[in-house]
Amino acid sequence: MSSKLSEKSILKRILVVSMTNIGDVVLSCPVIDILKSDFPDATIDVVVGPKAVSLFEDNPHLNIKMFDKRASLKQRSAWFLDLSREHYDCVVDLRRTMLGLFLRPKYATPLMVLRKSKGMHKKDIHLNRLRQVYDFKSIPPQKYAIVTTKADEQFFEQTVAPFVQGNNLVVVAPGAADARKRWTPKGFAAVADYLSATAKVVFVGDAKDAQIIKEIEGQMKSQALSLAGEINLRQLAFVLKKSSWVLAHDSGVMHLASYFNLPLVVLWGPTSIEKYAPWSGKSIVIRRNEQCPRCQDPQSSAEHNCMSLIRTEDVIDAINRITNKVNQ
């Protein structure tokens, strides 16, 4: 294997080994954008887990090589044999597996990480990983990793547009994989009612979030539309792009909105803000962990209560500020 790519390198096939969870996969998308922009004639295959497959389906710029860690040894062997037949020129491995050695490409990210990543945003950690094999100049504005289709537009026109009826659309994502990262249903209901005076509220999330959203809607005075469990990730991306701005937790929805540089209000809990903060140019983070005993002392046996410390007026204030940003 040669040490590094250059802009003049001729590549026919590139393999990008991405992540499993949706938010982590989205954080790796700038790497794909750079490779497709700088090596437009190369075929790009992306390894992702089952959760993120619908994010890349029907994408003309790349192919999916799904890896399921629950697969049997026989299935894993067949999967690896399929990769070995592709004869990749370059392997960009963001997971630091042994694929870069076993597939024997001309160029590959090394197993060792050369740059320190402590205190660095996860997106930048992935970009630094790419720099170990390719010194790119910039991240292109065009999005190649996640593209929406005519079918996604038709879905929006049939399902969401009749509810919105030309009004401002605000996407609210009250779910998060970790319960410690979720704000209260009562708070979301009050905020959604506040928003409904000037906009149409569309709730999004997976099937697990549907019950949370049902609880929120049960406390609301106004009407909202819930798409929880009803849409795939690409359709979600289209809905997000049609919104004026997005309200979310530290979640996959937040990172997807950040990828498209959408205005965001983010309710932040106990996770590392340095590593996972929203990366949209217009974002406001609400965080009140100064009174959370566990946040102040990680060794404490107390439970995190930082999300319950966020007040409805904190969120409404942020809403007014993000609305001003959007209207500027």
N, C-alpha and C positions, 0 to 999 in steps of 0.2 A: 504493500500500500504506500502511495506517495503521501507526503505530509499534508499539503494544503491545495485546495482548489484556487483557481484564479478565474477572472471573468472570461478568459479565453479558453478555459477548459471545455472540452467537448464531452457532454454527458448525454447518454441515451436513456438511462433509467436511474431514478433516485428513490431510495426508500427512507421515509421519515417514520421513526418509531415514536409515536405520541403516547398519551396517557390513557387512563381508564375513566375517571370521573369527568363529567361534562365540563365543569369549570376549568379543570386542569387541561383538558383537550383544547378548549377555546384559548387558553393562555399560550398554547403552542402554535396557534394559527399564524402569527406573524412570521414564524420560521418558514412555514409553507409559502406564504406570500412572497417572501424574499427569493426563495429558490425558484418559484415559477416565474417571477419577474425577470430574474437574472439569467435563467436557463430555460427560456420559453419552449424550446424544442424537446426538452426532456420529458419523459413520462414519469409522473410522480405517484408512487404508491404510499399509502399512509396506514400504519398499524394503529388501531384503536380497539377499545373494548366494546362490548355489545351496546352499552348505554348510549354511546356517541355515534353509532352508525348512521342514524337518520340525519345527523348534522351534515354529512358528506354525500348522501345519496343523490344520484343524478347530477353530479358535479362534473362538467366536461374537462376540468383541469386536473383531476386526480382519480385514482382508484383506491378502493377500500380493501385492506387486508385485515379482516377482523380477527382478533385473538381473544379467545375466551379462556380465562384461567381455570374454569371449571371443566374444561375439555379433558377427555381421556388421553392417556399416553399415546394411543394409536392416532387419535385425532390431531394431537400436537405434532407428532412425527410427520403426518401428511401435510400439515400446515407449513412446517419448516421445509419440507421437500418442495412444496409449491414455491416458496420464496427462493430456494436455491436455483430453481430453473429459470428465474428471471434475469440472472447474471447482472446484478446491480453494479453500476459504476461508482455510486456513492451511497453510503449509509449514514444518515444523521440520526443518531440514537439518543433521544432525550431521556430515556429511562436507564441508560448505562447498563444494558444487557450485554450478552456475549455475541449478539448477531453480527456486529461489525467485524468480529474475528472469524466466525464460522462461515459467513457468506463471501468472504475474501474479495471485497470490492477494491477498486483502485484507491478510493478515498473513503475515509471513515473517521467519525469522531472517536477519540481515544477513550479508554475506560477511565483514565484518571482525569479529574477535574483540575484544571490549571489555575483558574481564577477563584478567588474567595467569593462565597455567596452569602455570607452572614449579613443580615440586614438588607438584602437585595430583593427587589420585587421578583416574583416567580416568572413573569414574562421576560424580564431581563436575564434571569438565570438561563432560560431557554435560549435567548439570543446569544449569550456568552458561550453556551454550549456549541451553537452553530459556528461561532467565531473560531473555535478550536480547529475547524476544518476549512472555513471560508471567511475571509475578512471582507464582509459586505460593506457597502457604503451607507445605505439607508434603507428604511422600511418603505416599500412602495405604498402610495395611497390606494391603489386598486386592491380590492378584495378578491383573492382567488380561492382561498380555503373554504369559505362559506358563501355559496351563491344560492339565491332563491330562483324559483322557476315560474313559468306561466301557470302551472297548476297551483302554486302557492298563492298567486294573485287571485286566481279564480276562487280558491277557498276563502280568501279574505272578503272578496266581493259578495259571496253568497252567505257568509256566516257573520262577519263582523260589521261590514259596511251598513247593512240595514239597521243595526243597533246604533251605530255612531251617527249616521245621517248627516255627515258633513261637519259635525262638531269636533272640537279638540278631543283627541284620544289620549288617555293616560293609562299606561300599563302598570298594574300593581301585582307584585309577586310576593305574597306573604309566606311562602314556604322556604324551608332550608333543611338540608339533610340532618343537621344537628339541632335538636330542640333548644339548646342553649343560645342559638343564634336567632331565634324567632321572637318577634315582638308580640304583644297581646292582641287577640281577636277584637277585644273591645276598642283598643286604640286604632286598629285598622278600620273598624266600622265607622268610628267618628271621623277619621281622615277621609274615607271614601265618601261619606255624606258631604263633607266640606268641598271635596273636589267636584261632586256632582252638580254643584250650583253653576259651574262654568265649563265642565268637560264631561265626557263619557268615560266611565271607569270600566276597564276590562281586566279581570283577574286571570293570571296565568299560573301554571304549575303542573306537576305530574299528577298521576292518579292518587298518590298518597296525600297530596295537598288539597284534594277536592273536599275532604271533610272539614279541614281548617277553613276553607273559603265558604263552605256552607254555613259554618258557625258564624263567620263574619257577616254574611248576607242576612242571617237571622236577626242580627242586631242593628241592621241598617234601616234607615227611613226611606232611602232612595233606591233606585234600581241600578244594578250593574250586570255585566255579562261575564260569566265564568267559562273559560276554555280549559280548565284544569283536567288533565287526563284525556283531552279530546284532540290534541294536536301533536304533531311530531316536531322535532327541533328546528327543522327548516321552516315550517309554517310559523313557529314561534319567532324565528328571526325576521320573517316578513312582517308579522304583527308589530314587533318592536320597531322596525324601521318606519312604520306608518304612524308611530306615536309621537306626541309632542315631547314627552319625557317619561322616565321610568322610575317607579318607587320599588325598591327591593332590599333584601338582606345581602350579606356576604354569601353569594350563591352563584350557580351557573348562569342564571338570568342576568345577574349583575355583570358578569364577565362577557356574556354575549352582547349586552348593550354597550359595554366598554369597547369591544372589538369594532363596533360600528360607530363609535365616537358619539353616542347619544347622550343627551343630558340625563343626569341621574341624581336621585336622592337615595342615599344608602343608610340603612339603620345598622349600626355596627355593634357587635357583641365582643366575645372574649378572644377571637382569633387574631393572629398577627396582622396588624394593619400595614406594616412595612412590607410584608410579603404578598399580601392579597388585596390591597386597596384598589378601588376602581381606577381604571386608567383612561377613562374618557376625559376629554379636555374640559367638559362642563360637568362637574360632579360636586355634590355636597355630601359630606359624611356627618352623620349624627352619632355621637359617641359620648356616653355618660358613665364611664367606668371608674371615675375618681372615687366613688363611694362603694364600689364592688370589692368586698374583702379578698376574693380570690384573685382578681386582677391586680390588686395592690400587693398581694403576697401569694405567689404561685404555690408556695408550700402549705398554704392554709388548707384546712379540711372543709372550709365553708363552700357552699354552692355558689356558682356564678349568679348574680342578680342584676348584671349590667343592662340587660335588655328591658327589664321591668322599670328601670330608673328613667328610661326615655319617656318624656311627657308628650301628650298630644300637641301641646302648644309648641314644643320643639320641632315637631314634624311640620306643622302648619307654617311656622316661620321659615323653615327650609323650603317648603313648597312655594311660598311667596318669592323667596330669593331665586329659586331655579326658574320660576315663571318670568321674572325680570330678566334673567340671563338669556332665556330663550327668545324673548321679545326684543332684545337689544340688536 
